[in-house]
């Protein structure tokens, strides 16, 4: 099992036990590594320690519960393994800047206002594309969130599965700053009722629109319903690159959420996930009688 697969398996376990009193020792034991070694692997892949990940996820779950349920603050605190409402309040205020009660009042007014407007939220920098983008919707979600206040989602509306329809919520930008570098795209993804496939994707194109590097996770697609987990794509940006594109893709019906997206340089020791293979010409013709 690869390190990435082990980390994904461990994150799935953490997500299932967020409401329990779990320790770094518990996590390392589940992963089958020493605490020190797995801490380094986790930190390098996810960008934060075990404790930071658990704290951030609990705070996000608390924020969602404050907005979308009428649960008492003390019950939310105990459910997320805080010893008291006072300890929870201090931790929540450190992350969100205001106490839980004030956050609930402010955000519920904002969410209600959005629902009254009945408008699809536009997310800065992102746009909807694909074969049939009009059969999908994309926007911000305050209820299904990995970190912070909202996530991005891509959901099917009127999709015909037999037609091979797909859409992508994506960004596109110049490659100038990244030429000669190896770049890693990471995100936390969650899916619901994905019938065909959902995934991250990334592509590097030349000025003539030749695809230089590409990965859409077709060899490791997300299907069905899955909880939040961490996924990565690593591609080189060659010197003749002109454009970099990335996003999340949904083929067929279902819904995919993305949150905590990062785009960062990694060293050359990090293996790429490029799915493109170079064509190698033969020295002479073969199998002219079609017998092989």
C-alpha positions in Angstrom: 0.0 0.0 0.0 1.4 3.4 -0.9 1.9 6.2 1.6 -0.9 8.2 0.0 -3.3 5.2 0.3 -2.3 4.8 4.0 -2.9 8.5 4.7 -6.3 8.3 3.0 -7.2 5.2 4.9 -6.1 6.9 8.2 -8.0 10.1 7.4 -11.2 8.0 6.8 -10.6 6.5 10.2 -10.2 9.9 11.9 -13.4 11.2 10.2 -15.3 8.2 11.6 -13.9 8.9 15.2 -14.0 12.7 15.4 -16.5 12.5 18.2 -14.3 10.3 20.3 -11.3 11.1 22.4 -8.6 9.9 20.0 -4.9 10.6 20.5 -1.8 10.7 18.2 -0.8 7.3 19.5 -4.2 5.9 18.4 -3.8 7.3 14.9 -0.2 6.1 14.5 -1.2 2.6 15.8 -4.1 2.4 13.3 -1.7 3.4 10.4 0.8 0.8 11.6 3.7 3.3 12.0 5.6 4.8 14.9 4.0 8.1 16.0 7.1 10.1 15.0 7.4 8.6 11.5 3.7 8.8 10.6 3.5 12.4 11.9 6.2 13.3 9.4 4.3 11.5 6.6 1.0 13.1 7.5 2.5 16.6 7.9 4.2 16.4 4.5 1.1 15.2 2.7 -1.7 17.1 4.4 0.2 20.2 5.5 -0.7 19.9 9.2 -0.2 17.7 12.2 -2.7 15.1 13.5 -3.8 17.5 16.3 -4.2 20.4 13.9 -6.3 18.3 11.6 -8.6 17.0 14.3 -9.0 20.5 15.9 -9.8 22.1 12.5 -12.3 19.4 11.6 -14.0 19.6 15.0 -14.3 23.4 14.7 -15.8 23.1 11.2 -18.3 20.5 12.4 -19.2 22.8 15.3 -19.7 25.8 12.9 -21.9 23.7 10.7 -24.0 22.5 13.7 -24.4 26.1 14.9 -25.8 27.2 11.6 -27.8 24.2 10.5 -29.1 22.8 13.8 -30.8 24.1 16.9 -28.5 22.0 19.2 -27.4 23.8 22.4 -23.8 25.1 22.4 -22.9 23.0 25.4 -24.2 19.8 23.7 -22.1 20.7 20.6 -19.1 21.2 22.8 -19.5 17.8 24.6 -20.2 16.0 21.3 -16.9 17.3 20.0 -15.0 16.1 23.1 -14.5 19.5 24.8 -14.4 19.3 28.6 -16.6 22.4 29.0 -18.5 25.0 27.1 -15.9 27.6 28.3 -13.0 25.6 26.8 -15.0 25.1 23.5 -15.8 28.9 23.4 -12.2 29.9 23.7 -11.1 27.4 21.0 -14.0 28.5 18.7 -13.3 32.2 19.1 -9.6 31.6 18.3 -10.5 30.1 14.9 -13.6 32.1 13.9 -12.9 35.4 15.7 -16.3 35.5 17.6 -17.9 33.3 20.3 -20.2 30.5 19.1 -23.4 32.2 20.0 -22.6 35.3 18.1 -21.3 33.3 15.1 -24.7 31.4 15.1 -26.7 34.6 15.0 -24.6 36.3 12.3 -24.3 33.3 10.0 -27.9 32.2 10.3 -29.0 35.6 9.1 -26.5 35.4 6.2 -27.6 31.9 5.2 -31.3 32.9 5.4 -30.6 35.9 3.2 -28.9 33.7 0.6 -31.9 31.4 0.5 -34.3 34.3 0.1 -32.3 35.5 -2.9 -32.5 32.1 -4.5 -29.3 32.8 -6.4 -26.4 30.5 -7.2 -23.3 31.8 -5.5 -20.4 32.6 -7.7 -17.0 31.8 -6.4 -14.1 34.1 -7.3 -11.7 32.6 -9.8 -13.8 29.5 -10.6 -16.0 28.9 -13.6 -18.2 26.0 -14.9 -17.2 24.2 -18.1 -17.5 20.7 -19.6 -19.5 18.9 -22.2 -22.9 19.8 -20.8 -22.3 22.5 -18.1 -26.0 23.6 -18.3 -27.0 20.2 -16.9 -24.9 20.9 -13.7 -24.7 23.5 -11.0 -21.7 24.7 -9.0 -21.4 27.1 -6.1 -20.6 27.4 -2.4 -22.0 25.2 0.4 -22.1 26.2 4.1 -23.5 22.9 5.3 -21.0 20.3 3.9 -17.6 21.9 4.8 -14.2 20.5 5.5 -12.5 23.6 6.9 -13.6 27.2 7.2 -17.0 28.5 6.5 -17.9 27.0 3.1 -16.8 24.5 0.4 -17.2 24.4 -3.3 -19.6 21.9 -4.9 -20.5 20.6 -8.4 -23.8 18.8 -8.7 -25.8 17.2 -11.5 -29.3 18.5 -12.3 -30.7 17.0 -15.5 -28.1 14.5 -16.6 -28.6 11.7 -19.1 -26.1 9.0 -18.0 -26.2 7.3 -21.4 -24.8 10.5 -23.1 -21.5 10.6 -21.3 -22.2 14.1 -20.0 -19.7 15.8 -17.6 -18.9 19.1 -16.1 -16.0 20.7 -14.4 -15.6 23.5 -11.9 -12.2 24.9 -12.8 -9.5 27.5 -12.9 -7.1 28.4 -15.7 -4.0 30.6 -15.5 -0.7 31.4 -17.2 2.2 28.9 -16.6 4.9 31.7 -16.6 5.6 31.5 -12.8 5.7 27.7 -12.7 7.9 26.7 -15.7 10.5 24.2 -14.8 8.9 23.3 -11.5 7.1 20.3 -10.2 3.7 21.3 -8.8 1.3 19.4 -6.5 -2.5 20.0 -6.6 -4.1 18.9 -3.3 -7.7 19.0 -2.1 -10.1 17.4 0.3 -13.0 15.9 -1.6 -16.3 14.4 -0.7 -18.9 12.7 -2.9 -22.5 11.7 -2.9 -24.2 9.2 -5.2 -21.6 9.6 -8.0 -22.8 7.1 -10.7 -19.8 7.3 -13.1 -16.8 9.1 -11.7 -15.7 12.3 -9.9 -12.1 13.5 -9.3 -9.5 16.2 -9.3 -7.9 17.0 -12.6 -4.9 19.1 -13.8 -3.5 19.8 -17.2 -0.5 21.7 -18.6 -0.7 23.0 -22.2 1.8 24.5 -24.6 1.1 27.7 -26.5 -0.2 25.6 -29.5 -2.6 23.9 -27.0 -0.7 20.6 -27.0 -1.2 18.7 -23.8 2.1 18.4 -22.1 1.1 16.9 -18.7 -2.3 15.6 -17.6 -4.0 13.7 -14.8 -7.7 13.3 -14.1 -7.4 10.4 -11.6 -9.0 8.1 -14.2 -6.9 5.3 -12.7 -8.2 6.1 -9.2 -11.7 7.7 -9.6 -14.1 8.5 -6.9 -17.5 6.7 -7.1 -20.6 6.4 -5.0 -20.7 8.2 -1.6 -17.5 8.9 0.3 -16.6 11.1 3.3 -14.0 13.9 3.2 -10.5 12.7 2.3 -7.2 14.0 0.9 -6.2 13.6 -2.8 -3.2 14.8 -4.8 -2.0 15.3 -8.4 1.6 16.0 -9.1 2.7 17.2 -12.6 5.8 18.9 -14.1 5.4 22.2 -15.8 7.8 22.0 -18.8 9.7 25.1 -20.0 7.5 25.3 -23.1 4.3 25.4 -21.0 1.8 28.3 -21.6 -1.3 27.4 -19.5 -2.2 25.5 -16.4 -5.7 24.3 -15.7 -7.2 22.4 -12.8 -10.4 21.7 -11.1 -12.8 19.0 -10.0 -14.8 17.0 -12.5 -18.1 15.2 -12.3 -19.1 12.7 -15.0 -22.7 11.6 -15.0 -25.0 12.2 -12.0 -24.1 12.9 -8.3 -22.3 15.6 -6.4 -18.7 16.3 -5.5 -17.5 18.8 -2.9 -14.0 20.3 -2.7 -12.3 22.2 0.1 -8.9 23.3 1.3 -7.4 23.3 -2.2 -3.6 23.9 -2.4 -1.2 24.4 -5.4 2.4 24.2 -4.4 5.9 23.3 -5.6 7.4 19.9 -4.6 10.9 18.6 -5.0 11.8 16.3 -7.9 11.9 13.3 -5.6 8.1 13.5 -5.4 6.8 11.1 -8.2 4.4 12.6 -10.8 1.0 11.3 -11.5 1.1 12.2 -15.2 -1.1 9.9 -17.3 0.2 11.0 -20.6 2.8 8.7 -22.2 5.2 9.7 -24.9 4.9 8.0 -28.2 8.0 6.0 -29.1 8.5 5.2 -32.8 9.5 1.7 -33.8 12.6 1.2 -35.9 10.7 -0.8 -38.6 7.2 -2.0 -39.4 5.8 -5.1 -37.6 3.0 -7.6 -37.9 2.2 -6.9 -41.5 0.3 -10.1 -41.9 -1.9 -9.4 -38.8 -1.0 -12.8 -37.3 0.3 -11.5 -34.0 
